Amino acid sequence: MAKRQKVSRRALGALVRERQAEIYRYLRYLGAGRSVAEDLVQDTFLVVCNEGLPPEVADSGRQGPWLRGVARNLFLRFCRSSKHQPVSADPLYLERAEAIWSEQFLRGGDGFDYVEALRRCMEELAERQRYALKLRYAAERSRTEMARLLHMTDNGVKSLLRRIRTALGQCVERRLAVEET
């Protein structure tokens, strides 16, 4: 087995700037909460700092998949050791999640076309829909709290969020399909 290559501070800084957001989004996609994802992103780059990069990814475009693998393994370890709030993560599910992430989100690129499409689709939403998303995902409000603030029932909020997610998914797919042609 070839020895890992140490990474200079400058190279590590560049790697963090280039890949940090991707690794964070990936961990959130796998199901990590915000603070857990932030901690695991740091841990992922600590692995690089302390252990270096394998020779096969040190100077190639394979850094993203390798870093996601490190992050995925750290997330699995976290899930297995979480005592106060048990989380289960099936390794087969996480492998499939990587395949879906690579095929659907990255689509042969860095994933920013997907993020840009989502941003534009969000701009097309009605103000009430954007507010509902902000309450749910930015403020992390419960459906009950959202129902009170939006003057709706819990089931109404559930339906609203489902419709918004469906509309956003369809919008993103349309935008990405147009960009591919």
Secondary structure, DSSP 4 states (H G I P E B T S, - for coil): -PPPBP--HHHHHHHHHHHHHHHHHHHHHHT--HHHHHHHHHHHHHHHHHH-B-HHHHTSTTHHHHHHHHHHHHHHHHHHH--SS-----HHHHHHHHHHIIIIIITTTTSHHHHHHHHHHHHHS-HHHHHHHIIIIIS---HHHHHHHHT--HHHHHHHHHHHHHHHHHHHHHHHHHHH-
